[in-house]
């Protein structure tokens, strides 16, 4: 299974060794769950860790070295613009990248992805919170 992680899931998994985001990162490292991200996600994770929890940077670097995610290019403006009526620019980039990467699922804790309006969209992927994803694996 290939899943696209939003930066908030990556950061939460690095911040805390408990909870669903951490479990997802562990499944990637130990059980072969395929994590996909775009360059924007990596940049956001690094920026936020530097600003809020610099001691998390070595954890991120070890993960990127030992169990690197698949990194896809940021999507083009044409693909992003489709989603700008529903999401802010960064979230539109994330959704367009996930769709373009043809993943099975987008995992995000961002409430914008879980709105009624977004859930009504016909997408070729599921959008789940980290807790929903982990619960679905059981």
C-alpha positions in Angstrom: 0.0 0.0 0.0 1.3 3.5 -0.9 0.2 6.4 1.3 0.8 10.1 0.9 1.6 11.8 4.2 0.9 15.4 4.9 3.6 17.3 6.8 1.5 17.5 10.0 1.5 13.6 10.2 5.3 13.5 9.7 5.9 16.2 12.3 3.5 14.6 14.9 5.2 11.2 14.4 8.6 12.7 15.1 7.3 14.9 18.1 5.8 12.0 20.0 6.6 8.3 20.2 3.0 7.5 20.8 -0.2 7.9 18.7 -1.2 7.1 15.2 1.4 9.3 13.3 4.2 7.5 15.1 2.7 4.1 14.4 2.5 5.1 10.7 6.2 6.0 10.6 7.1 2.8 12.4 5.1 0.7 9.9 7.0 2.4 7.1 10.3 1.7 8.8 9.6 -1.9 9.9 6.8 -3.3 7.9 7.3 -1.9 4.4 4.4 0.5 4.3 5.2 2.8 1.4 5.2 6.5 2.3 5.0 9.1 -0.5 5.6 12.8 -0.1 6.3 15.7 -2.3 9.2 18.2 -1.9 6.8 20.7 -0.2 6.2 18.2 2.6 9.9 17.6 3.2 10.5 21.4 3.2 7.6 22.0 5.6 8.8 19.3 8.0 12.3 20.6 8.1 11.1 24.3 8.5 8.8 23.4 11.4 11.3 21.1 13.2 14.0 23.8 13.0 11.6 26.4 14.4 9.8 24.4 17.0 11.7 21.2 17.9 15.2 21.2 16.5 16.1 18.1 18.5 13.7 16.2 16.1 15.9 16.9 13.1 18.3 14.0 13.8 15.2 11.7 14.0 14.0 13.0 10.6 17.4 12.7 9.0 17.8 9.1 10.3 14.3 8.2 8.9 15.2 9.8 5.5 18.5 8.0 5.4 17.4 4.6 6.7 13.9 4.4 5.4 13.5 7.1 2.8 10.0 7.8 1.6 9.3 8.1 -2.1 9.6 11.8 -3.0 7.6 13.0 -5.9 7.8 16.4 -7.6 5.5 19.1 -6.6 2.5 19.2 -9.0 2.1 21.8 -11.7 0.0 24.9 -11.4 -2.7 23.4 -13.6 -3.2 20.4 -11.3 -3.1 22.7 -8.2 -5.7 25.1 -9.5 -8.4 22.4 -9.7 -8.4 22.3 -5.9 -8.0 26.0 -5.0 -11.8 26.5 -4.7 -11.8 23.9 -1.9 -8.4 24.3 -0.2 -5.7 26.9 0.5 -2.7 26.8 -1.8 -0.5 24.5 0.3 -3.3 22.0 0.9 -4.2 22.1 -2.9 -0.5 21.3 -3.6 -0.7 18.3 -1.2 -3.9 16.9 -2.7 -2.7 17.4 -6.3 0.6 15.7 -5.5 -1.2 12.8 -3.8 -3.5 12.4 -6.8 -0.6 12.7 -9.3 1.4 10.1 -7.3 -1.6 7.6 -7.6 -1.4 6.7 -4.0 -4.1 4.6 -2.2 -4.6 7.1 0.5 -3.8 10.6 1.7 -3.2 10.8 5.5 -3.7 14.2 7.1 -4.7 15.7 10.3 -5.7 18.9 8.6 -9.4 19.5 9.1 -9.7 21.1 5.6 -9.2 17.7 4.0 -12.0 16.2 6.1 -14.7 18.8 5.4 -18.1 17.7 4.1 -17.3 19.6 0.9 -14.0 17.6 0.3 -15.7 14.3 1.2 -18.2 14.9 -1.5 -15.5 15.1 -4.2 -15.0 12.1 -6.4 -11.4 11.2 -5.8 -9.3 8.1 -6.7 -7.9 8.0 -3.2 -9.2 7.9 0.3 -8.5 10.8 2.7 -8.1 9.6 6.3 -6.8 11.0 9.6 -3.9 9.1 11.0 -6.2 7.5 13.6 -8.6 6.3 10.9 -5.8 4.8 8.9 -4.3 2.9 11.8 -7.8 1.7 12.9 -8.4 0.5 9.3 -5.3 -1.7 9.4 -6.5 -3.7 12.4 
